[in-house]
Amino acid sequence: MTMKELAKLAGVSPAAVSRYLNGGPLSEEKRRIIRAAVEKTGYQPDPAAQMLRTRSTDIVGLIVPRLDSESVSRLAAGASEYLDSAGYACQLGVAGNDPERELALLQLLQNRSAAGAILMATVLTPELDRYLQSTPMPVVVAGQRYKGVPCVYHDDYGAALELTRLVLARGRRRLVYIGAIEQDAAAGQARRRGVQAGLREAGLDPELPREISSFELEGGRAAMERLLERCPELDAVLCATDRMAFGAMQALREAGKRLPEQVSVTGIGDSWAGAQIQPHLTTAHLYYRTCGETAARLLVERLNDRNRGTPVQQVELSYTIQKRASL
């Protein structure tokens, strides 16, 4: 069945059917009539023809740094389910924590007329910033706060600050920190600043001993081993992520430290494993699934706004402290 045939069946013009299919302005009465005709006939628009008319597809790209990450899987689940409910198909791209690869994937989506993209970004390079500020393809960033760009991000600073307060309330004073690279504004900078703010509040030196780790368990373990060499009498370890904390706990046990009697350990992210290991990990639950859903909603809102009049929205999500036995 063609669009003209559907229009004849519904008793409306082909232009009205086109506006209905492409989300254009239409009276509720005509929308109801066309919807009934579509449901009766099972009409499906030709994707190729629709792309030629709108110069876009119903594909939304979801670019993530890696696949073997619980935070990525939770965010992807939230984003893909929302996009599916809105009639968009989600196409996954894995950047491998490579900013150049992120940019290449965004450009590929644009060249292939994708409707838009959600970018779970890590590092904002000057090249990526220029692209995000100038691209005609709608893009929403998830997990980072970038100036002038629609984004959904976590209160990384507040989570790290509250965890530091809890550790200090436990009576710990010889704190060390395992963090992420400083180029990562969220996991690297914001969480480190939150820890330092907590120490400053307590009248302690904010420049605590710290080591940079990869996002792998092995990275946390290696960073902990270096800190034990530097600070053998440490009594608390704050970690930028749960995986870092799991590695740190391994290294502490191998060094003969009793957890939490001698050393308290905290993470951020609330991985499922944190409630299974012994002792259970004290951490901050970040709402990654909600982050994905919200990023998808912001993107769909922009896609539905043909005149691009929607203001840039930046949404900060809260956190919940999971106080467990490792404290």
Salt bridges, closest charged atoms under 4 A:
GLU29 OE2 - ARG32 NH2 2.64
ASP68 OD1 - ARG66 NE 2.96
GLU70 OE2 - ARG74 NH1 3.66
GLU81 OE1 - ARG289 NH2 2.71
GLU127 OE2 - ARG130 NH2 3.98
ASP156 OD1 - ARG191 NH2 2.74
GLU182 OE1 - ARG192 NH2 2.62
GLU201 OE2 - ARG165 NH2 2.60
GLU207 OE1 - ARG210 NH1 3.28
GLU211 OE1 - ARG226 NE 2.89
GLU211 OE2 - ARG230 NH1 2.87
GLU216 OE2 - ARG66 NH2 2.75
GLU216 OE1 - ARG243 NH1 3.33
GLU225 OE2 - ARG221 NE 3.76
ASP235 OD2 - ARG174 NH2 3.96
GLU254 OE2 - ARG221 NH2 2.64
ASP270 OD2 - HIS285 ND1 2.73
ASP270 OD1 - ARG324 NH2 3.12
GLU293 OE2 - ARG289 NE 3.81
GLU301 OE2 - ARG297 NH1 3.04
